[in-house]
Amino acid sequence: MSFKLGVLIVHGIGNQNPAYANDFIKDLQEKIRLFDKNPDFVKMMPTTWATEVQPDEEELWRNVSHGEPLNFGKLRKFLISYVGDAVAYGGTPNKSNGVYQKIQKNIHETIEKLYIDLGKQDKPLIVISHSFGTQIISDYIWDRQKAHKENNLDLLADNEFERMNTLSGLFTFGSSIPLFTIGYHPLEAIEFPPKALPEDLKNKARWYNFYDVDDVLGYPLKNLSESYQQNVTDDVEVNVGNWLQSWNPLCHFGYWKDDDCLNSIAEFIAGVI
């Protein structure tokens, strides 16, 4: 059985092991079946970009926590993870060996593997991203589109799939993109759907941004600028997390298990395959 489309999963903040998306993939497959579609036609592949920053963040925590105990240890580790990701990622954008480039290469390697599993065919691509991962994938898509517009050599794109030109669905959870837009005038979003996307897929293409009003790290996107207004299909308010999380900032980690999010993605996939 050959795959009809590919799904790229981009995690957010925090230490991640390669199995982090297993439960989400199983849940999404079950939801797809509810729409009378076979999930075996869908190849899902998670990224593990955090491996590019985890060692340095773990070393930092060991150094600062050595000696006198610090209060709010878990909160401090969380802040080191979130702030550390952002600082490391944004602090070296122009260095060939910088974290930005390493993470971009990491994303590319996953997309390349996904392309191979799709039989090296330019099948429709769906991207599901969370938290800081929404900023990372936005930058990745932006760089591919910029290189194409300026007719520059792009070492991370050898075909339409890798150029993100088959991107048909974009689902962002708890997006922190607004936190990284200060100082950009005019503020431009990625082009969605891509101009090169076939017309039949353009008519189906959607960018849904899910946010919870209790999630201090996740925000609506459409009102950021005219460009975001045009490119984001809709900001979708959801109430995510279990009873311990849904009413407070801990809900930031609840999107992956939320039925509203899963159903929306499954329905979209069912409409494509």
C-alpha positions in Angstrom: 0.0 0.0 0.0 1.4 3.4 -1.0 1.0 6.5 1.1 -1.2 9.3 -0.2 0.1 12.1 2.0 2.7 12.9 4.6 2.3 14.5 8.1 5.2 16.3 9.7 4.9 16.6 13.5 7.0 19.4 15.1 7.2 19.4 18.9 7.4 22.4 21.2 9.4 23.3 24.2 10.9 20.8 26.6 13.1 17.7 26.4 11.7 15.2 23.9 12.6 11.6 23.1 11.9 10.1 19.7 8.7 8.4 21.0 7.0 11.6 22.1 4.5 11.6 19.3 3.5 7.9 19.5 0.3 8.4 21.5 -0.7 11.4 19.3 -0.2 9.4 16.2 -2.3 6.5 17.5 -5.1 8.8 18.6 -5.1 10.6 15.2 -5.2 7.3 13.4 -8.3 6.3 15.4 -10.0 9.6 14.6 -9.3 9.2 10.9 -11.1 5.8 11.0 -14.1 7.6 12.4 -14.4 9.4 9.1 -14.4 6.1 7.3 -10.9 6.6 5.9 -7.9 4.3 6.2 -5.0 5.9 8.2 -2.6 3.5 6.6 -2.5 5.8 3.6 -1.0 8.5 5.8 2.7 8.5 6.7 3.3 10.5 10.0 6.8 11.5 11.1 7.9 13.5 14.1 10.9 15.8 14.3 13.3 15.8 17.3 14.8 19.3 16.9 15.3 19.6 20.7 18.3 17.3 20.5 20.2 20.3 19.1 19.7 22.3 22.3 19.1 19.7 25.1 22.7 19.0 26.0 23.5 22.7 26.6 20.4 23.3 28.6 21.0 20.2 30.8 24.6 21.4 31.4 23.3 24.9 32.3 20.8 23.4 34.8 23.5 21.3 36.4 25.8 24.4 36.8 23.2 26.8 38.2 21.6 24.2 40.5 24.9 23.0 42.0 25.3 23.9 45.6 22.6 25.8 47.5 19.2 24.5 46.6 17.0 26.8 44.5 13.3 27.3 45.1 10.8 26.5 42.4 13.1 24.0 40.7 10.6 22.7 38.2 9.6 26.2 37.2 13.2 27.1 36.8 13.9 24.1 34.6 10.8 25.0 32.5 12.1 28.5 32.0 15.6 27.3 31.1 14.0 25.0 28.5 11.7 27.7 27.0 14.0 30.7 27.2 17.0 28.6 26.4 15.4 27.3 23.2 14.5 30.8 22.1 17.8 32.4 22.9 19.9 29.7 21.4 17.8 29.5 18.3 17.6 33.3 17.7 21.1 34.2 18.9 23.1 32.6 16.1 21.0 33.0 12.9 23.9 33.8 10.6 26.5 31.4 11.8 27.0 28.3 9.7 27.3 26.1 12.8 24.7 28.0 14.8 21.7 26.5 16.5 19.3 28.0 14.0 21.1 26.2 11.2 21.4 23.0 13.1 17.6 23.0 13.8 16.8 23.8 10.2 19.0 20.9 9.1 17.3 18.6 11.6 13.9 19.6 10.2 15.1 19.1 6.7 16.4 15.6 7.5 13.0 14.6 8.8 11.3 16.0 5.7 13.8 14.2 3.5 13.0 10.9 5.3 9.3 11.5 4.9 9.8 12.2 1.2 11.6 8.9 0.8 8.8 7.0 2.6 6.3 8.7 0.2 8.1 7.1 -2.7 10.0 10.2 -3.6 6.8 11.7 -4.9 5.4 15.2 -4.3 2.5 14.1 -2.2 0.4 16.6 -0.1 2.1 17.6 3.1 0.4 18.5 6.4 2.3 20.1 9.2 1.3 19.9 12.9 3.3 22.0 15.3 3.2 23.1 18.9 4.5 25.9 21.0 7.9 27.2 20.0 7.8 24.6 17.3 5.3 26.8 15.4 7.9 29.5 15.2 10.6 27.0 14.0 8.5 25.6 11.2 7.3 29.1 10.2 11.0 30.1 9.8 11.7 26.9 7.9 8.9 27.5 5.5 9.8 31.2 5.2 13.4 30.4 4.3 12.3 27.9 1.6 9.9 30.5 0.1 12.4 33.3 0.3 15.0 31.3 -1.5 12.6 30.4 -4.3 11.3 34.0 -4.8 14.9 35.3 -5.0 16.1 32.4 -7.2 18.8 31.6 -4.6 20.3 28.1 -4.3 18.6 26.3 -1.4 20.6 23.4 -0.1 17.6 22.2 1.9 15.2 21.8 -1.0 15.8 19.4 -4.0 12.2 19.0 -5.0 8.7 20.5 -4.6 8.0 18.5 -1.5 11.1 19.7 0.3 10.4 23.3 -1.0 7.2 23.0 1.0 5.2 23.7 -2.2 2.9 20.7 -1.5 2.0 22.1 2.0 -1.8 21.7 2.1 -2.6 21.8 5.8 -1.0 23.7 8.6 -2.2 23.1 12.2 -0.6 25.2 15.0 -1.2 24.5 18.7 -0.4 27.0 21.4 1.6 29.1 19.1 4.3 31.4 20.4 4.8 33.1 17.1 3.5 36.5 18.3 6.3 36.6 20.9 8.9 36.7 18.1 7.3 39.4 15.9 8.3 42.5 17.8 10.4 44.8 15.7 9.2 43.4 12.3 7.6 46.1 10.1 5.8 45.2 8.1 5.0 41.9 9.7 4.7 39.3 7.0 3.4 35.7 7.4 4.5 32.8 5.4 2.6 32.4 2.1 -0.2 29.9 2.6 -1.3 28.1 0.7 1.8 28.1 -1.5 1.4 29.5 -5.0 2.7 26.3 -6.5 0.1 24.1 -4.8 -2.2 22.5 -7.3 -5.6 24.2 -7.6 -7.6 21.2 -6.3 -5.5 21.2 -3.1 -5.6 25.0 -2.8 -9.4 24.8 -2.5 -9.0 22.4 0.4 -5.9 24.1 2.0 -6.4 25.3 5.6 -4.3 26.9 8.3 -6.0 26.4 11.7 -4.4 27.9 14.8 -5.6 26.5 18.0 -5.3 28.4 21.3 -6.6 28.3 24.8 -7.4 31.5 26.6 -5.6 30.1 29.7 -2.5 29.3 27.8 0.0 32.2 28.4 2.4 30.8 25.7 -0.2 30.3 23.0 -1.9 33.1 21.0 -4.3 33.9 18.2 -2.5 34.8 14.9 -5.0 36.4 12.5 -4.9 39.9 14.0 -1.1 40.2 14.1 -1.1 41.9 10.7 -2.9 42.1 7.4 -0.6 39.4 6.1 -1.6 37.0 8.9 -5.2 37.9 8.3 -4.9 36.8 4.7 -2.9 33.6 5.3 -4.3 32.1 8.5 -7.7 30.5 7.8 -8.9 30.7 11.4 -8.0 31.1 15.0 -9.8 28.3 16.9 -10.4 28.7 20.6 -10.3 25.4 22.5 -10.3 24.3 26.1 -7.4 21.8 26.4 -5.9 19.8 29.2 -7.2 17.6 32.0 -9.0 18.9 35.1 -5.7 19.8 36.6 -4.6 21.8 33.6 -7.5 23.2 31.7 -8.0 26.2 33.9 -4.4 27.4 34.2 -1.2 27.8 32.1 -0.4 24.1 32.3 -3.0 23.7 29.6 -0.2 24.6 27.2 0.7 20.9 27.1 -2.8 19.6 26.6 -3.4 20.2 22.8 -2.0 16.8 21.7 -4.8 15.0 23.5 -7.6 17.4 22.8 -10.6 15.9 20.9 -11.4 19.2 19.1 -7.8 19.5 17.8 -7.7 15.8 16.8 -11.1 15.8 15.1 -10.3 18.9 13.1 -7.0 17.4 11.8 -8.6 14.0 11.1 -11.5 15.5 9.2 -9.1 17.5 7.1 -6.9 14.5 6.3 -10.0 12.5 5.5 -11.0 15.1 3.0 -7.6 14.9 1.3 -7.1 11.1 1.1 
